[in-house]
Amino acid sequence: VVGGTVAGTMMWNSGPSLPPGSWSASAMAAQYPGESSNEHITATIDVTPAKHGSKIQLKMDNVPAGYSCAMVVVGATGNDETTGTWKANTEGSFVIPGWSSRAPDLIASVKVVELPGGDTLLTLTHPHA
């Protein structure tokens, strides 16, 4: 992946289809120089209460083959918790499940971070953060 400036947009809701205490968000990453596709990577996330924290369902679209990423949960107090890593072996859409020890209202955002460099690809922010 060639470096570049990351810009994003986000939308959120806590619609009726999610259980109480849940939140969802979406974001779009800026296109990186050198990407062969004219598509931007997009992501949506649902964060729902679980027995010991939160269940996280991250869906990413338009991911080029070869991207290696980590899902990083940012707590309301600013501390990070990496909840998983993955590599896109093929191009396309992926659903990445995750869990956090924090309740949904204690999660300020979830970042998708490129590996190995650690650059933030996109950030999905809690609507009330």
N, CA, C and O atoms as a GROMACS GRO file, in nm:
protein
  516
    1VAL      N    1   0.085  -0.117   0.000
    1VAL     CA    2   0.000   0.000   0.000
    1VAL      C    3   0.088   0.122   0.000
    1VAL      O    4   0.180   0.134   0.081
    2VAL      N    5   0.060   0.211  -0.089
    2VAL     CA    6   0.135   0.335  -0.097
    2VAL      C    7   0.073   0.433   0.001
    2VAL      O    8  -0.049   0.438   0.014
    3GLY      N    9   0.154   0.511   0.069
    3GLY     CA   10   0.104   0.606   0.168
    3GLY      C   11   0.019   0.713   0.106
    3GLY      O   12   0.025   0.737  -0.014
    4GLY      N   13  -0.059   0.777   0.187
    4GLY     CA   14  -0.144   0.885   0.140
    4GLY      C   15  -0.222   0.943   0.255
    4GLY      O   16  -0.217   0.892   0.367
    5THR      N   17  -0.294   1.048   0.227
    5THR     CA   18  -0.376   1.111   0.329
    5THR      C   19  -0.507   1.036   0.341
    5THR      O   20  -0.572   1.006   0.240
    6VAL      N   21  -0.547   1.007   0.462
    6VAL     CA   22  -0.672   0.938   0.484
    6VAL      C   23  -0.778   1.042   0.520
    6VAL      O   24  -0.760   1.122   0.612
    7ALA      N   25  -0.886   1.038   0.447
    7ALA     CA   26  -0.999   1.124   0.479
    7ALA      C   27  -1.120   1.034   0.488
    7ALA      O   28  -1.124   0.929   0.424
    8GLY      N   29  -1.216   1.072   0.563
    8GLY     CA   30  -1.332   0.986   0.576
    8GLY      C   31  -1.457   1.064   0.605
    8GLY      O   32  -1.454   1.178   0.650
    9THR      N   33  -1.567   1.000   0.578
    9THR     CA   34  -1.695   1.053   0.616
    9THR      C   35  -1.761   0.949   0.702
    9THR      O   36  -1.733   0.830   0.690
   10MET      N   37  -1.848   0.993   0.788
   10MET     CA   38  -1.917   0.895   0.871
   10MET      C   39  -2.063   0.931   0.886
   10MET      O   40  -2.102   1.048   0.882
   11MET      N   41  -2.141   0.829   0.904
   11MET     CA   42  -2.282   0.845   0.934
   11MET      C   43  -2.312   0.748   1.046
   11MET      O   44  -2.239   0.650   1.064
   12TRP      N   45  -2.415   0.772   1.121
   12TRP     CA   46  -2.446   0.680   1.229
   12TRP      C   47  -2.594   0.677   1.254
   12TRP      O   48  -2.669   0.765   1.212
   13ASN      N   49  -2.633   0.573   1.324
   13ASN     CA   50  -2.770   0.564   1.373
   13ASN      C   51  -2.772   0.459   1.482
   13ASN      O   52  -2.678   0.382   1.498
   14SER      N   53  -2.875   0.458   1.554
   14SER     CA   54  -2.899   0.351   1.651
   14SER      C   55  -3.041   0.302   1.626
   14SER      O   56  -3.125   0.299   1.716
   15GLY      N   57  -3.063   0.264   1.502
   15GLY     CA   58  -3.195   0.230   1.451
   15GLY      C   59  -3.267   0.123   1.529
   15GLY      O   60  -3.210   0.057   1.615
   16PRO      N   61  -3.394   0.105   1.497
   16PRO     CA   62  -3.479   0.011   1.569
   16PRO      C   63  -3.438  -0.135   1.552
   16PRO      O   64  -3.481  -0.220   1.630
   17SER      N   65  -3.354  -0.166   1.452
   17SER     CA   66  -3.316  -0.304   1.431
   17SER      C   67  -3.206  -0.350   1.527
   17SER      O   68  -3.178  -0.469   1.536
   18LEU      N   69  -3.143  -0.258   1.598
   18LEU     CA   70  -3.038  -0.292   1.693
   18LEU      C   71  -3.094  -0.296   1.834
   18LEU      O   72  -3.185  -0.220   1.867
   19PRO      N   73  -3.040  -0.384   1.919
   19PRO     CA   74  -3.086  -0.390   2.058
   19PRO      C   75  -3.054  -0.261   2.134
   19PRO      O   76  -2.965  -0.188   2.093
   20PRO      N   77  -3.125  -0.233   2.243
   20PRO     CA   78  -3.095  -0.114   2.324
   20PRO      C   79  -2.948  -0.114   2.367
   20PRO      O   80  -2.892  -0.218   2.399
   21GLY      N   81  -2.888   0.004   2.367
   21GLY     CA   82  -2.748   0.017   2.406
   21GLY      C   83  -2.651  -0.001   2.291
   21GLY      O   84  -2.530   0.012   2.310
   22SER      N   85  -2.702  -0.032   2.172
   22SER     CA   86  -2.618  -0.056   2.055
   22SER      C   87  -2.592   0.073   1.979
   22SER      O   88  -2.659   0.174   2.000
   23TRP      N   89  -2.493   0.068   1.890
   23TRP     CA   90  -2.472   0.178   1.797
   23TRP      C   91  -2.413   0.126   1.667
   23TRP      O   92  -2.355   0.017   1.663
   24SER      N   93  -2.429   0.204   1.563
   24SER     CA   94  -2.373   0.168   1.434
   24SER      C   95  -2.315   0.292   1.368
   24SER      O   96  -2.352   0.404   1.402
   25ALA      N   97  -2.224   0.272   1.273
   25ALA     CA   98  -2.161   0.382   1.202
   25ALA      C   99  -2.111   0.331   1.068
   25ALA      O  100  -2.101   0.210   1.047
   26SER      N  101  -2.081   0.423   0.979
   26SER     CA  102  -2.019   0.387   0.852
   26SER      C  103  -1.912   0.489   0.818
   26SER      O  104  -1.916   0.602   0.867
   27ALA      N  105  -1.817   0.450   0.733
   27ALA     CA  106  -1.708   0.540   0.695
   27ALA      C  107  -1.657   0.500   0.558
   27ALA      O  108  -1.679   0.388   0.511
   28MET      N  109  -1.587   0.595   0.494
   28MET     CA  110  -1.526   0.570   0.364
   28MET      C  111  -1.382   0.620   0.371
   28MET      O  112  -1.356   0.730   0.420
   29ALA      N  113  -1.289   0.539   0.323
   29ALA     CA  114  -1.148   0.578   0.322
   29ALA      C  115  -1.116   0.649   0.192
   29ALA      O  116  -1.176   0.621   0.088
   30ALA      N  117  -1.023   0.743   0.198
   30ALA     CA  118  -0.975   0.808   0.077
   30ALA      C  119  -0.901   0.706  -0.009
   30ALA      O  120  -0.842   0.612   0.042
   31GLN      N  121  -0.906   0.726  -0.139
   31GLN     CA  122  -0.835   0.636  -0.229
   31GLN      C  123  -0.686   0.662  -0.216
   31GLN      O  124  -0.642   0.777  -0.215
   32TYR      N  125  -0.609   0.556  -0.206
   32TYR     CA  126  -0.465   0.568  -0.198
   32TYR      C  127  -0.404   0.574  -0.337
   32TYR      O  128  -0.453   0.506  -0.428
   33PRO      N  129  -0.298   0.655  -0.356
   33PRO     CA  130  -0.230   0.654  -0.486
   33PRO      C  131  -0.180   0.513  -0.517
   33PRO      O  132  -0.131   0.443  -0.428
   34GLY      N  133  -0.193   0.472  -0.641
   34GLY     CA  134  -0.144   0.341  -0.680
   34GLY      C  135  -0.250   0.232  -0.674
   34GLY      O  136  -0.226   0.122  -0.724
   35GLU      N  137  -0.366   0.259  -0.614
   35GLU     CA  138  -0.472   0.158  -0.614
   35GLU      C  139  -0.524   0.141  -0.755
   35GLU      O  140  -0.543   0.239  -0.826
   36SER      N  141  -0.546   0.018  -0.796
   36SER     CA  142  -0.591  -0.009  -0.933
   36SER      C  143  -0.740   0.018  -0.951
   36SER      O  144  -0.786   0.037  -1.063
   37SER      N  145  -0.814   0.019  -0.845
   37SER     CA  146  -0.960   0.036  -0.853
   37SER      C  147  -0.997   0.181  -0.830
   37SER      O  148  -0.928   0.253  -0.757
   38ASN      N  149  -1.106   0.224  -0.891
   38ASN     CA  150  -1.159   0.359  -0.865
   38ASN      C  151  -1.252   0.360  -0.746
   38ASN      O  152  -1.305   0.464  -0.709
   39GLU      N  153  -1.273   0.244  -0.685
   39GLU     CA  154  -1.361   0.231  -0.570
   39GLU      C  155  -1.289   0.273  -0.442
   39GLU      O  156  -1.168   0.255  -0.430
   40HIS      N  157  -1.361   0.329  -0.350
   40HIS     CA  158  -1.308   0.360  -0.218
   40HIS      C  159  -1.345   0.247  -0.122
   40HIS      O  160  -1.452   0.186  -0.135
   41ILE      N  161  -1.258   0.219  -0.027
   41ILE     CA  162  -1.292   0.121   0.075
   41ILE      C  163  -1.397   0.183   0.165
   41ILE      O  164  -1.381   0.295   0.213
   42THR      N  165  -1.505   0.109   0.189
   42THR     CA  166  -1.610   0.155   0.279
   42THR      C  167  -1.628   0.053   0.389
   42THR      O  168  -1.594  -0.064   0.374
   43ALA      N  169  -1.684   0.099   0.500
   43ALA     CA  170  -1.707   0.008   0.612
   43ALA      C  171  -1.831   0.050   0.688
   43ALA      O  172  -1.864   0.168   0.697
   44THR      N  173  -1.899  -0.050   0.743
   44THR     CA  174  -2.009  -0.027   0.837
   44THR      C  175  -1.982  -0.114   0.959
   44THR      O  176  -1.916  -0.217   0.951
   45ILE      N  177  -2.033  -0.068   1.071
   45ILE     CA  178  -2.010  -0.142   1.196
   45ILE      C  179  -2.135  -0.140   1.280
   45ILE      O  180  -2.207  -0.040   1.285
   46ASP      N  181  -2.160  -0.251   1.347
   46ASP     CA  182  -2.263  -0.260   1.450
   46ASP      C  183  -2.194  -0.302   1.579
   46ASP      O  184  -2.119  -0.400   1.580
   47VAL      N  185  -2.218  -0.228   1.684
   47VAL     CA  186  -2.162  -0.260   1.816
   47VAL      C  187  -2.280  -0.286   1.909
   47VAL      O  188  -2.360  -0.195   1.934
   48THR      N  189  -2.292  -0.408   1.959
   48THR     CA  190  -2.407  -0.447   2.041
   48THR      C  191  -2.360  -0.501   2.176
   48THR      O  192  -2.249  -0.554   2.187
   49PRO      N  193  -2.444  -0.488   2.278
   49PRO     CA  194  -2.407  -0.541   2.410
   49PRO      C  195  -2.389  -0.692   2.406
   49PRO      O  196  -2.462  -0.763   2.337
   50ALA      N  197  -2.292  -0.739   2.480
   50ALA     CA  198  -2.268  -0.883   2.496
   50ALA      C  199  -2.251  -0.909   2.645
   50ALA      O  200  -2.242  -0.816   2.725
   51LYS      N  201  -2.247  -1.036   2.682
   51LYS     CA  202  -2.243  -1.072   2.823
   51LYS      C  203  -2.129  -1.004   2.899
   51LYS      O  204  -2.148  -0.957   3.010
   52HIS      N  205  -2.011  -0.999   2.838
   52HIS     CA  206  -1.895  -0.939   2.906
   52HIS      C  207  -1.835  -0.829   2.821
   52HIS      O  208  -1.713  -0.826   2.803
   53GLY      N  209  -1.917  -0.738   2.769
   53GLY     CA  210  -1.865  -0.628   2.689
   53GLY      C  211  -1.950  -0.602   2.566
   53GLY      O  212  -2.070  -0.576   2.577
   54SER      N  213  -1.886  -0.609   2.448
   54SER     CA  214  -1.955  -0.578   2.322
   54SER      C  215  -1.920  -0.678   2.214
   54SER      O  216  -1.807  -0.728   2.206
   55LYS      N  217  -2.018  -0.705   2.130
   55LYS     CA  218  -1.998  -0.781   2.007
   55LYS      C  219  -1.985  -0.678   1.896
   55LYS      O  220  -2.064  -0.584   1.888
   56ILE      N  221  -1.885  -0.696   1.810
   56ILE     CA  222  -1.860  -0.601   1.702
   56ILE      C  223  -1.870  -0.676   1.570
   56ILE      O  224  -1.810  -0.782   1.552
   57GLN      N  225  -1.946  -0.619   1.477
   57GLN     CA  226  -1.960  -0.677   1.344
   57GLN      C  227  -1.916  -0.569   1.245
   57GLN      O  228  -1.988  -0.472   1.222
   58LEU      N  229  -1.799  -0.586   1.186
   58LEU     CA  230  -1.742  -0.491   1.092
   58LEU      C  231  -1.754  -0.547   0.952
   58LEU      O  232  -1.709  -0.659   0.926
   59LYS      N  233  -1.816  -0.471   0.860
   59LYS     CA  234  -1.827  -0.513   0.720
   59LYS      C  235  -1.749  -0.412   0.637
   59LYS      O  236  -1.775  -0.292   0.643
   60MET      N  237  -1.655  -0.462   0.558
   60MET     CA  238  -1.575  -0.377   0.470
   60MET      C  239  -1.601  -0.417   0.326
   60MET      O  240  -1.610  -0.535   0.293
   61ASP      N  241  -1.614  -0.316   0.238
   61ASP     CA  242  -1.638  -0.338   0.096
   61ASP      C  243  -1.527  -0.272   0.014
   61ASP      O  244  -1.463  -0.177   0.058
   62ASN      N  245  -1.506  -0.325  -0.106
   62ASN     CA  246  -1.408  -0.272  -0.202
   62ASN      C  247  -1.266  -0.280  -0.149
   62ASN      O  248  -1.185  -0.191  -0.176
   63VAL      N  249  -1.234  -0.385  -0.076
   63VAL     CA  250  -1.100  -0.403  -0.019
   63VAL      C  251  -1.011  -0.470  -0.124
   63VAL      O  252  -1.044  -0.579  -0.171
   64PRO      N  253  -0.900  -0.406  -0.160
   64PRO     CA  254  -0.808  -0.469  -0.255
   64PRO      C  255  -0.741  -0.592  -0.193
   64PRO      O  256  -0.720  -0.597  -0.072
   65ALA      N  257  -0.708  -0.688  -0.276
   65ALA     CA  258  -0.637  -0.807  -0.228
   65ALA      C  259  -0.503  -0.764  -0.168
   65ALA      O  260  -0.436  -0.675  -0.219
   66GLY      N  261  -0.466  -0.830  -0.060
   66GLY     CA  262  -0.337  -0.806   0.002
   66GLY      C  263  -0.338  -0.711   0.121
   66GLY      O  264  -0.238  -0.700   0.191
   67TYR      N  265  -0.450  -0.641   0.145
   67TYR     CA  266  -0.455  -0.551   0.260
   67TYR      C  267  -0.447  -0.633   0.388
   67TYR      O  268  -0.520  -0.731   0.403
   68SER      N  269  -0.361  -0.593   0.479
   68SER     CA  270  -0.354  -0.651   0.614
   68SER      C  271  -0.396  -0.542   0.711
   68SER      O  272  -0.343  -0.430   0.706
   69CYS      N  273  -0.489  -0.573   0.799
   69CYS     CA  274  -0.544  -0.472   0.887
   69CYS      C  275  -0.565  -0.525   1.028
   69CYS      O  276  -0.562  -0.646   1.052
   70ALA      N  277  -0.585  -0.432   1.120
   70ALA     CA  278  -0.623  -0.464   1.258
   70ALA      C  279  -0.744  -0.381   1.294
   70ALA      O  280  -0.760  -0.268   1.248
   71MET      N  281  -0.830  -0.438   1.377
   71MET     CA  282  -0.944  -0.365   1.433
   71MET      C  283  -0.903  -0.319   1.572
   71MET      O  284  -0.866  -0.400   1.658
   72VAL      N  285  -0.908  -0.188   1.594
   72VAL     CA  286  -0.865  -0.131   1.722
   72VAL      C  287  -0.982  -0.056   1.784
   72VAL      O  288  -1.034   0.039   1.725
   73VAL      N  289  -1.023  -0.099   1.902
   73VAL     CA  290  -1.131  -0.034   1.976
   73VAL      C  291  -1.068   0.075   2.062
   73VAL      O  292  -0.974   0.050   2.138
   74VAL      N  293  -1.122   0.197   2.051
   74VAL     CA  294  -1.073   0.310   2.130
   74VAL      C  295  -1.176   0.336   2.240
   74VAL      O  296  -1.292   0.366   2.212
   75GLY      N  297  -1.131   0.325   2.364
   75GLY     CA  298  -1.219   0.347   2.478
   75GLY      C  299  -1.253   0.493   2.497
   75GLY      O  300  -1.185   0.581   2.444
   76ALA      N  301  -1.358   0.519   2.573
   76ALA     CA  302  -1.401   0.656   2.600
   76ALA      C  303  -1.292   0.736   2.671
   76ALA      O  304  -1.291   0.859   2.664
   77THR      N  305  -1.200   0.668   2.739
   77THR     CA  306  -1.089   0.736   2.807
   77THR      C  307  -0.965   0.745   2.719
   77THR      O  308  -0.861   0.794   2.764
   78GLY      N  309  -0.974   0.697   2.593
   78GLY     CA  310  -0.865   0.709   2.498
   78GLY      C  311  -0.773   0.590   2.487
   78GLY      O  312  -0.685   0.590   2.401
   79ASN      N  313  -0.789   0.488   2.571
   79ASN     CA  314  -0.700   0.372   2.562
   79ASN      C  315  -0.749   0.275   2.454
   79ASN      O  316  -0.869   0.258   2.433
   80ASP      N  317  -0.651   0.210   2.385
   80ASP     CA  318  -0.679   0.123   2.272
   80ASP      C  319  -0.681  -0.024   2.312
   80ASP      O  320  -0.613  -0.066   2.406
   81GLU      N  321  -0.761  -0.101   2.239
   81GLU     CA  322  -0.768  -0.245   2.257
   81GLU      C  323  -0.776  -0.308   2.116
   81GLU      O  324  -0.876  -0.290   2.048
   82THR      N  325  -0.672  -0.379   2.074
   82THR     CA  326  -0.675  -0.446   1.945
   82THR      C  327  -0.758  -0.572   1.959
   82THR      O  328  -0.730  -0.657   2.044
   83THR      N  329  -0.861  -0.584   1.874
   83THR     CA  330  -0.954  -0.696   1.887
   83THR      C  331  -0.938  -0.799   1.777
   83THR      O  332  -1.011  -0.898   1.775
   84GLY      N  333  -0.845  -0.779   1.686
   84GLY     CA  334  -0.821  -0.878   1.583
   84GLY      C  335  -0.742  -0.822   1.467
   84GLY      O  336  -0.736  -0.701   1.447
   85THR      N  337  -0.681  -0.913   1.391
   85THR     CA  338  -0.609  -0.876   1.269
   85THR      C  339  -0.654  -0.971   1.158
   85THR      O  340  -0.699  -1.082   1.185
   86TRP      N  341  -0.640  -0.927   1.034
   86TRP     CA  342  -0.676  -1.011   0.921
   86TRP      C  343  -0.605  -0.962   0.796
   86TRP      O  344  -0.552  -0.851   0.793
   87LYS      N  345  -0.604  -1.047   0.692
   87LYS     CA  346  -0.549  -1.012   0.562
   87LYS      C  347  -0.652  -1.047   0.456
   87LYS      O  348  -0.709  -1.156   0.457
   88ALA      N  349  -0.674  -0.954   0.365
   88ALA     CA  350  -0.765  -0.978   0.253
   88ALA      C  351  -0.688  -1.054   0.146
   88ALA      O  352  -0.612  -0.994   0.070
   89ASN      N  353  -0.709  -1.184   0.138
   89ASN     CA  354  -0.639  -1.265   0.038
   89ASN      C  355  -0.697  -1.246  -0.101
   89ASN      O  356  -0.629  -1.269  -0.201
   90THR      N  357  -0.823  -1.204  -0.107
   90THR     CA  358  -0.888  -1.175  -0.234
   90THR      C  359  -0.950  -1.036  -0.227
   90THR      O  360  -0.965  -0.981  -0.118
   91GLU      N  361  -0.984  -0.981  -0.340
   91GLU     CA  362  -1.048  -0.851  -0.345
   91GLU      C  363  -1.196  -0.866  -0.316
   91GLU      O  364  -1.256  -0.967  -0.352
   92GLY      N  365  -1.258  -0.766  -0.252
   92GLY     CA  366  -1.402  -0.772  -0.234
   92GLY      C  367  -1.451  -0.724  -0.101
   92GLY      O  368  -1.398  -0.629  -0.043
   93SER      N  369  -1.555  -0.792  -0.051
   93SER     CA  370  -1.622  -0.757   0.074
   93SER      C  371  -1.592  -0.861   0.181
   93SER      O  372  -1.578  -0.980   0.152
   94PHE      N  373  -1.582  -0.814   0.304
   94PHE     CA  374  -1.549  -0.902   0.415
   94PHE      C  375  -1.629  -0.862   0.538
   94PHE      O  376  -1.655  -0.744   0.560
   95VAL      N  377  -1.669  -0.960   0.617
   95VAL     CA  378  -1.731  -0.936   0.746
   95VAL      C  379  -1.633  -0.986   0.851
   95VAL      O  380  -1.593  -1.103   0.850
   96ILE      N  381  -1.594  -0.897   0.940
   96ILE     CA  382  -1.496  -0.930   1.043
   96ILE      C  383  -1.564  -0.920   1.179
   96ILE      O  384  -1.601  -0.810   1.221
   97PRO      N  385  -1.581  -1.032   1.248
   97PRO     CA  386  -1.641  -1.026   1.382
   97PRO      C  387  -1.536  -0.990   1.485
   97PRO      O  388  -1.417  -1.020   1.469
   98GLY      N  389  -1.579  -0.925   1.591
   98GLY     CA  390  -1.488  -0.891   1.700
   98GLY      C  391  -1.562  -0.881   1.830
   98GLY      O  392  -1.685  -0.875   1.834
   99TRP      N  393  -1.486  -0.880   1.939
   99TRP     CA  394  -1.541  -0.867   2.073
   99TRP      C  395  -1.456  -0.768   2.150
   99TRP      O  396  -1.335  -0.760   2.128
  100SER      N  397  -1.518  -0.694   2.238
  100SER     CA  398  -1.444  -0.602   2.325
  100SER      C  399  -1.490  -0.624   2.468
  100SER      O  400  -1.605  -0.659   2.493
  101SER      N  401  -1.400  -0.604   2.561
  101SER     CA  402  -1.436  -0.615   2.702
  101SER      C  403  -1.514  -0.492   2.748
  101SER      O  404  -1.568  -0.491   2.859
  102ARG      N  405  -1.520  -0.389   2.665
  102ARG     CA  406  -1.593  -0.266   2.700
  102ARG      C  407  -1.739  -0.274   2.655
  102ARG      O  408  -1.769  -0.333   2.550
  103ALA      N  409  -1.828  -0.217   2.733
  103ALA     CA  410  -1.968  -0.204   2.693
  103ALA      C  411  -1.976  -0.105   2.576
  103ALA      O  412  -1.888  -0.020   2.564
  104PRO      N  413  -2.079  -0.113   2.490
  104PRO     CA  414  -2.089  -0.023   2.375
  104PRO      C  415  -2.078   0.125   2.411
  104PRO      O  416  -2.016   0.201   2.336
  105ASP      N  417  -2.135   0.166   2.523
  105ASP     CA  418  -2.130   0.309   2.558
  105ASP      C  419  -1.992   0.352   2.608
  105ASP      O  420  -1.968   0.472   2.626
  106LEU      N  421  -1.901   0.258   2.631
  106LEU     CA  422  -1.764   0.290   2.672
  106LEU      C  423  -1.666   0.283   2.555
  106LEU      O  424  -1.545   0.296   2.574
  107ILE      N  425  -1.719   0.263   2.434
  107ILE     CA  426  -1.637   0.262   2.313
  107ILE      C  427  -1.658   0.394   2.240
  107ILE      O  428  -1.770   0.425   2.198
  108ALA      N  429  -1.550   0.472   2.225
  108ALA     CA  430  -1.559   0.600   2.155
  108ALA      C  431  -1.556   0.580   2.003
  108ALA      O  432  -1.625   0.650   1.929
  109SER      N  433  -1.474   0.485   1.958
  109SER     CA  434  -1.464   0.459   1.814
  109SER      C  435  -1.396   0.325   1.791
  109SER      O  436  -1.340   0.265   1.882
  110VAL      N  437  -1.403   0.282   1.667
  110VAL     CA  438  -1.332   0.162   1.623
  110VAL      C  439  -1.252   0.204   1.499
  110VAL      O  440  -1.308   0.255   1.403
  111LYS      N  441  -1.121   0.180   1.504
  111LYS     CA  442  -1.033   0.214   1.392
  111LYS      C  443  -0.996   0.088   1.316
  111LYS      O  444  -0.980  -0.019   1.374
  112VAL      N  445  -0.982   0.102   1.185
  112VAL     CA  446  -0.922  -0.002   1.102
  112VAL      C  447  -0.784   0.050   1.069
  112VAL      O  448  -0.769   0.154   1.004
  113VAL      N  449  -0.682  -0.024   1.113
  113VAL     CA  450  -0.544   0.018   1.101
  113VAL      C  451  -0.472  -0.074   1.005
  113VAL      O  452  -0.484  -0.196   1.015
  114GLU      N  453  -0.396  -0.016   0.911
  114GLU     CA  454  -0.319  -0.096   0.817
  114GLU      C  455  -0.195  -0.152   0.885
  114GLU      O  456  -0.132  -0.086   0.967
  115LEU      N  457  -0.162  -0.275   0.849
  115LEU     CA  458  -0.041  -0.339   0.901
  115LEU      C  459   0.058  -0.357   0.786
  115LEU      O  460   0.014  -0.379   0.674
  116PRO      N  461   0.185  -0.348   0.809
  116PRO     CA  462   0.250  -0.336   0.938
  116PRO      C  463   0.271  -0.192   0.985
  116PRO      O  464   0.314  -0.172   1.099
  117GLY      N  465   0.243  -0.092   0.901
  117GLY     CA  466   0.278   0.046   0.933
  117GLY      C  467   0.199   0.112   1.044
  117GLY      O  468   0.250   0.201   1.112
  118GLY      N  469   0.073   0.069   1.064
  118GLY     CA  470  -0.007   0.127   1.171
  118GLY      C  471  -0.085   0.251   1.132
  118GLY      O  472  -0.144   0.317   1.218
  119ASP      N  473  -0.087   0.285   1.001
  119ASP     CA  474  -0.165   0.401   0.957
  119ASP      C  475  -0.314   0.370   0.968
  119ASP      O  476  -0.357   0.259   0.937
  120THR      N  477  -0.392   0.467   1.013
  120THR     CA  478  -0.536   0.448   1.025
  120THR      C  479  -0.599   0.458   0.886
  120THR      O  480  -0.587   0.561   0.819
  121LEU      N  481  -0.665   0.352   0.844
  121LEU     CA  482  -0.734   0.349   0.716
  121LEU      C  483  -0.867   0.422   0.726
  121LEU      O  484  -0.900   0.503   0.640
  122LEU      N  485  -0.942   0.394   0.832
  122LEU     CA  486  -1.068   0.464   0.857
  122LEU      C  487  -1.107   0.449   1.003
  122LEU      O  488  -1.060   0.360   1.073
  123THR      N  489  -1.195   0.538   1.046
  123THR     CA  490  -1.242   0.539   1.186
  123THR      C  491  -1.393   0.544   1.185
  123THR      O  492  -1.454   0.624   1.114
  124LEU      N  493  -1.454   0.456   1.265
  124LEU     CA  494  -1.599   0.452   1.281
  124LEU      C  495  -1.627   0.500   1.423
  124LEU      O  496  -1.588   0.435   1.520
  125THR      N  497  -1.694   0.614   1.435
  125THR     CA  498  -1.708   0.684   1.562
  125THR      C  499  -1.846   0.665   1.624
  125THR      O  500  -1.948   0.672   1.555
  126HIS      N  501  -1.846   0.642   1.756
  126HIS     CA  502  -1.972   0.633   1.832
  126HIS      C  503  -2.049   0.762   1.811
  126HIS      O  504  -1.990   0.870   1.817
  127PRO      N  505  -2.179   0.754   1.786
  127PRO     CA  506  -2.257   0.876   1.757
  127PRO      C  507  -2.260   0.978   1.871
  127PRO      O  508  -2.287   1.095   1.847
  128HIS      N  509  -2.234   0.935   1.993
  128HIS     CA  510  -2.241   1.029   2.105
  128HIS      C  511  -2.104   1.054   2.167
  128HIS      O  512  -2.095   1.103   2.280
  129ALA      N  513  -1.998   1.020   2.095
  129ALA     CA  514  -1.862   1.039   2.148
  129ALA      C  515  -1.820   1.185   2.136
  129ALA      O  516  -1.709   1.220   2.175
   0.00000   0.00000   0.00000
